[in-house]
Amino acid sequence: MSDKPELTPESKPRLNSIELMKNKQNADSVQTENVSVFPALSKQLNKVDCYQKSQTEKSELPVSLNHRYFSIQNKFYFRSPPQSLAFTDKGIKLQTRFTNSKVVTDLLTIASNRQWTEIRLSGCQAFKKEAWFQAKSQDVHVSGYRPTEADYKRLSQLQKTASKSEHQCSKTKNVADIAKEVGQHLPKQSRQKFLDKVMQKFGLKPKHIHDKTNPKIKEQQHELER
């Protein structure tokens, strides 16, 4: 007799899923079209129709995720050991037993790649909580989870940070455009000093300005020197 406890439905890990929300009116119209005086034939047609739809919804894994997963049919496994099952792709539904934010991010990347603008969440609260937060931050309509006050507060803080960052980038771009215009009227030997002062204005130290290994700084320099 084995000492290993038998897995019951309650003890098995719960499946979490992100599912494409389809237009109910369209779904109802499809069902109406398939109504027939021959119930058995109508049932078979519905099965074929559902199969074809699930196949149509499937697409390749986004290139950015190829280094993390490999697939065997519709099951995707981690490339890193122990190469366990990460998620299952059912076309219009992505299922996983994981709840960590990285897996949630990857599933939403797939959903975004498939242009899913409305999704339904199911599974444990931890998964739905994280999936709701990430999806809402991408302006995706979400159902299947009732957010708490803390969830809304977390989302609000993220939006404020993003708005502030966007404003700063816009301000930086405006100043860079002005600096570019002014720099064109300066002698070539004076442009670098002018560039240094402009970059310092944004909190960048002189030793960072000439850092050729920083592509962002190099790009800003190039933009101002043009």
N, C-alpha and C positions, 0 to 999 in steps of 0.2 A: 504494500500500500504506500503510495507516494505521500511525502510530507509537504509537497508543494500545494498551497491553497488553491482551490478552484476559483477561477475568475467568474464573478457574477456580473450581470449588466451594470450593477451599481458600482462595482470595483474597477471596471474597465475604464481607461482614460476616455474622457468625453471628446467627441469629434467637434472641432471648431470649423466654421465655414464662412466664406465670403461668396455670396451668390448674386448673380445679375438679376436685377428687378426688371421684369418685362411688363409692358403695357397690358393691363388687365383687359381693356376693351378689345385690343387686338387678339388676345388669347381667346376671349369669348366668341369673337367672330370666326376664328379658326375652328372652334368646336362646333359652331352652328353649321359651317360649311360642310363638315364631315358627317353630319347627321344623315342617316340613310334609312330606307325602308328595310335594308338588310343589316341588322345590328352586328352580326358576326363580321361581315366585310368591313363595316364602318370601324369596328374595334381594331382590326388589323391595319387599316389605313392610318389610324391614329398612332399606332405603334411605330410604323414606318416613318411618319411625319416627325415624331418626337426624336427618333434615332437620327434622321437627317439633320434636324436642327442642332442636336448636340454635337454632331460632327462639324457642322458649319461654324459653330461658335469657337472651336478649338483653333489655336494658332501657335506658332513657334514661341519658345521661351525668349524673352528680350535678351539681346546680346550681352547687356550688362550683367546678366545673372548666369551666364554660361559657365563662368569660373567657379560658381558655388554649387551647382547641381548637375546631375546627369539623369537621364530618364530611361526607364524600361516601360514601354507602352505609355500608359497615362500616369505612371507613378514616378515621382521625382525624388532622388536621393542626394544627401549631402556628399560632396566629393571628398571632404575631409573625413578621416576615420572617426567613428566606426562605420561611416557610410550608411547611416540609418535612414529610414523613410522620412522625408521632410513634409511632403504634401502630395495629395492626389488631385489630378486635373480632370474634372468631369465636364469640361466644356463651358457650361454656364455656372459652374460651382467649383470652388477651390477649397479642399478640405485638409486640415492638419490637426495633429494632436498637440502641437506646440503653442505656447502663448507669448513667447518672448518678442520684443519689439522688432528685432531684425527680420524674423520670419514674416511678421505682419507687414513690415515695409516691403518685403519681396513680393508677397501676395498682392498687395495694392499696386505695386509696379506692374505686375502682370495685368491686373484689372485695368489700370490706366492705359497700358499698351493696347488693350482690346476696346478702349474707349467706353468703359462702363461708367456711366454718370449717376446711376442709381443702384445701390446694393442693399442686400439684406444680410444681417449678421445672425449667426446662431452659434451656440456652444457655451463655454463657461464665461463667467463675468469678467475675469481678467483679460481674456482674449477680446471680448466685445468692447471692453473699455478702451483698450489700446487701439483696436481697429477703428472705433468710432472717432477717437481723437485724431488719428493720422488721416482718415478719410475726410473729416470735416475741415481739416487744415488745407486740404486740396480741393475744397468746394464740391465734394461729392455728396449727394443726397443719401442718407443712411436710415434704415429702419431695422428693427429687431433689438434695439438697445435703448434703455431709458437713461439718459445722462444725468449725473448728479450735479449739485451746485459746484462741487470741486472740479468736475470735468469742464464745466463752462468757464470757470475761473482760469483753469490751465490753458484752455483754448484762447481765451481773451488775452492772456499774457503773451502767448505766442504771436498772436496777430499784432499786438502793440509793438513787440520786438521787430517783427517783419516790417511793419509800417515805418518804424524809426530807421531801420537799416535802409529801406528803399528811399526814404527822404534824404538820408546821408549820401547815398550813391548818386542821387539826382543832383544834390548840391555840389558834390565833388566833380561831377561831369560838367556842370555849368562853369565852375571855377577853372577847370582844365581847358574848356573851350576858350575862355577869356585869356588864360595864360598862353594858349597856343597862338591866339591872334596878336597879343602883345609881343610874344617872343619873335615873331616874324620881322619885327621892326628893330630888333636888337642886333648888335654885332655878333658874329658867330662865337667869338671868344667869351662873350658875356652871357650867352644863352644858358650855359651850364650852371652858372652862379644863380641866375634867375630861376632856373629849374629847381635847384637845391632849396631855395627859399620857399618856393611854392609847395614842394613836397614836405618840407618841415612844417608848413602851416597845417598839414593834415596829420601831424604827429609822427612823421617818419624821420628817424635820425639820419644824419648824413652818411653814416657807415652802411645803412640799409639801402640808401639810394643807389649806390654803385654795385649792389649785390647782383651779379649776373645770374646767380642760380635761382633768383626769385622771378618767375615769369610774369607775375602780376605787376611788380615794380618796373620790370623791363618794358612791359607793354605801356605803362603810364608814362615812362620816360620817352618812349618812342612817339607816343601820341602828342606830348608836349613839344618835342623837338621838331616835329614835322612842319 
